[in-house]
Amino acid sequence: MSHTNEIRIALGTDTHSWPGSRQSFGEEQEQLQPWFESIHATFLGDVRSVSPDILIHLGDFSCGGGTFEMPDALFHSTLERLNRDYRAAAPHFYGVPGNHDCPSGTDDYSFCEGLLGLAPRLGRTVDTDAARLVFLHSQGHSDEQRRAVLPKDPTHGWIADAELARLDRSLAEAGNRPVSVFTHQLLHPWANPQPWRTLYAVANSDAVLEIFARHGNVRAVFQGHAHILDVQEAMVGNQPVRFVVTPSLIQFPLGWLLLTLTPSSLRVQYRPLALPELSERSRSAGAGSHWRTPDPAWHDFTVQLNRKNS
């Protein structure tokens, strides 16, 4: 895919959709499944208002997998609906599976992969004039790893060997062109002072970061899974990389990110949904989620892309 000048990307994640649900999920019922229709319509309207070239979803489309016990027929119809609606909202739609994108009590991501046009346990690479976009499939657990946690899903991520090899090739072929990586679980612990939990991580992230360090052309990494907005810069090899955790569309702070990509820079803007009462309902549930309040410095920032490798 080729674009000129400016490319606008709408980036959302962790919708955990359950149309018709009467129950809020999460440890403290902070997720907003009963308000799916309002959230979904508001997000789509907001996306269309900015006319993006690309729409990206970082996984956990619905309430499959894990302990949600979503009926199979509803799981399949929900994923189909979301993919259809997202494809209608922008000229190009891409996504990666999250850990909940399999039917309840299974370890089968094939339906979600099929909708996204992905081979089993493999992501894809998309080229634009400004940068290379690499979508990293982080549900690449071996059959043994998956069976060990059934009927739950493996909450942490794992990059399969074939996907690591594909990533290596994608970065090698990019040369000095800047690369942005998109994946579900986190490749680097968050900056938020909340205690880190390994269930949020890609368990073999060291192997991924070693590939990043070897090639030196990854400028930014966008992740989901943790349901927060979090931004930090860390050195990987001899190059700084901006690690961004994308806020969820099912709980506070209830928003998404608008990326504006040019040959020299990547601007990231936080877009809270215009649903303040729902956002507050989620924030104040149980003991409260005030710790999820994003730092104002993360609402609008820019990553420089045209650095020279040192």
Disulfide bonds with the S-S distance in Angstrom:
none
